[in-house]
Amino acid sequence: MLAIKLKRVGKKKQASFRIVIAEKRSKMGGRFIDDLGFFNPHTDKFEIDKEKTSYWLKVGAQPTDSVFNLLVKAEILKGPKRAVHKKKKTEEQQTKQEQPSEVATA
């Protein structure tokens, strides 16, 4: 299965990413089929080739959640953005888990 993924490039602590078409199970720095653009998280700039991206989406490539959000931002796809990071537990939920449940013994 093909996926539209981010491939990390750049120096240590100065990451930037290439947006590529690769096999879903391939390594992040492994081989890729096609290059669609770039994303720089430090400056929040990105550039995506819309024609190539729409072609690969029609063929059946599935974007990862982060790439999906970039495609929505670039107005290539429509819809709500996907949650990428898990939300932290609220204080109320943590206190409920810490307190042992009371068991009535008769």
Summary of the structure (lengths in Angstrom):
residues: 106
radius of gyration: 20.0
end to end distance: 59.4
largest distance: 72.6
contacts: 237
relative contact order: 0.17
helix: 25%
strand: 31%
